[in-house]
Amino acid sequence: MRFLIVRTEIRTVADADIAAAWAGGSRLRDETSTPEPRRQVVHAEDRDAALLLARALSAVGAVRAGRHRVKVLPIEEPAPGHPYRWDGG
């Protein structure tokens, strides 16, 4: 299975938006409608390689300072017999 490793900027949110989302029970961030801006994208052929690359990207100063985040996303469907396991085993 292939994976996409993405380093994105974390959008700042105003206190009023946080309070409104909390009070209304809605989501503060919705990645499907407004994804965070991407800074770096890498792909890996297996889970171990993806996690190794994610660990390396997590060492970037902006990630450690909390301005960016690293996401590991599967880009192929998991095995039908194991819908919640990404390694297909």
KAKA-V288052 format. One record per pair of residues at least 24 apart in sequence whose C-alpha atoms are under 10 Angstrom apart, sorted by the first residue. I is the first residue (numbers start at 0). GAP is how many residues later the second one is. Records with the same first field share a line. If there is no record, write none. Layout:
I = GAP, GAP
This chain:
0 = 43, 44, 45, 46, 73, 74, 75, 76, 77, 78, 85, 86, 87
1 = 41, 42, 43, 44, 45, 47, 48, 71, 72, 73, 74, 75, 84, 85
2 = 39, 40, 41, 42, 43, 44, 45, 46, 47, 48, 69, 70, 71, 72, 73, 83
3 = 37, 38, 39, 40, 41, 42, 43, 46, 49, 50, 67, 68, 69, 70, 71, 72
4 = 35, 36, 37, 38, 39, 45, 46, 48, 49, 52, 65, 66, 67, 68, 69
5 = 31, 32, 33, 34, 35, 36, 37, 47, 48, 51, 63, 64, 65, 66, 67
6 = 29, 30, 31, 32, 33, 34, 35, 47, 50, 51, 53, 55, 56, 61, 62, 63, 64, 65
7 = 27, 28, 29, 30, 31, 32, 33, 54, 55, 59, 60, 61, 62, 63
8 = 26, 27, 28, 29, 30, 31, 53, 54, 57, 58, 59, 60, 61
9 = 25, 26, 27, 28, 53, 56, 57, 58, 59, 60
10 = 24, 25, 26, 56, 57
11 = 55
35 = 32, 33
36 = 31
37 = 30, 31, 32
38 = 29, 30, 31
39 = 30
40 = 29, 30
41 = 30
42 = 29, 30, 31, 32
43 = 28, 30, 31
45 = 28, 40, 41
46 = 25, 26, 27, 39, 40
47 = 39
49 = 24
